[in-house]
């Protein structure tokens, strides 16, 4: 993920400039208030860590959602955990639920306890607070695609939870 590094937080710490203002979730504002934009991104949206999402697809994405009705969709991902690379699949109501199910199957617990997704100019910022049952962490994803933004936030949250354990 590449983000502008010349951006600065506003004086309230409630928004960041990417070059548009992004409102932060209320519970994250106090933590972010004294941070520079670069520090915030390094802390909450790290593009490194033991867990990486290499590939993502919806296996039945060619079918219109209205034709599926209440049925789950089938998702597939290539995940790297350290040096180990595996392909996982899950049937779920949406991409975040599918990814968290895949991570759980790999022994990585991430329960989403808060989800905020907001437009950031031509991009989408997703803020997720996740828990592994013992710890709780905020994370951010930022992408041109809203789904990828949410998936990146889940991966960033999982990495933050792994490193705090």
ABEGO torsion letter per residue (X at the ends): XBBBAABBBBAAGABBBOABBBBBBAAAAAAAAABBAAAAAAAABBABEABBBABBBBAAAABBAAAAEABBBBBBBBBBBEABBBBBBBBBABAAAAAAAAAAAAGBBBBBABBBBBBBEABBBBBBBBBAGABBBBBBBBBABAAAAAAAAAAAAAAAAAAAX
